[in-house]
Amino acid sequence: MNKAFTREPDEPDDLRCPRCGAIGSPVSAVTIAHHLREGDKSSLSNDACFCPTPTCAIAYFDRFEQTIPAERLNRPVYPKDLNAPICACFRLKADDVEADAKANNPAGVRELIRMSQTEKAKCEEKAADGRCCVPEVQRVYLRAVKQVAR
């Protein structure tokens, strides 16, 4: 059959980290500009992704398997460093979220949700994955609540 009438397989939409295989979170140039040093910014293509695996050394990668390790970021980021703020915009740490859960005090999470809906939230820029932290904060809070209930 003539190749002109066959279809090449589409490339997968989900880019996977070349080190751990996790599906990456696509990030914008705004995110990259905030987290990478000048020399590293140009080494990634426009389809850069953040590797969400806490134990993987890779922070950013692209379709061409160019990588930037977490140790070369401008500052430590969650979840690569669990001591870094879980919320980069308002500097909330996972330990604070867990402490609130253990104290049965959802006020901190509620305040974060409220603040995340204001102009002060700069998630695309400040979050390593370019996304709002609220789903992750809620996950950490609920996980801590379940641990207390045991």
FENLIN-V288678 format. One line per field, one symbol per residue. ss: DSSP state (A for helix, B for strand, O for the rest). phi: phi as a letter, one per 40 degrees, with the letter a starting at -180 (. if undefined). burial: + if it has 9 or more other ideal C-beta (glycine too) atoms within 8 Angstrom, else -. A space follows every 50 residues. Layout:
ss=???
phi=???
burial=???
This chain:
ss=OOAAAOOOOOOOOOOBOOOOOOBOBBOOAAAAAAAOOAAAAOOOOOOOBB OOOOOOOBBBBOOOOOBBBAAAOOOOOOOOOOOOBBBOOOOBBAAAAAAA AAOOOOAAAAAAAAAAOOOOOOAAAAOOOOOOOAAAAAAAAAAAAAAAAO
phi=.cccbbbccccccccbdccbgccccdbccccdcccbcdccdccbccbcbc cccdcccccbabdcgcbbcdccccacbcccbcccdcbccbgcbdcccccc cccfbcdccccccccccbcccbddcccccgbccddccccccccccccccc
burial=--------------+-+-++-+-++++--+++++++---++--+---+++ +++--+-+++++---+++-+-++--++++++--+++++++-+++-+++-+ +----+-++--++-++----+-+++-++++--++-+++-+++-++--+--
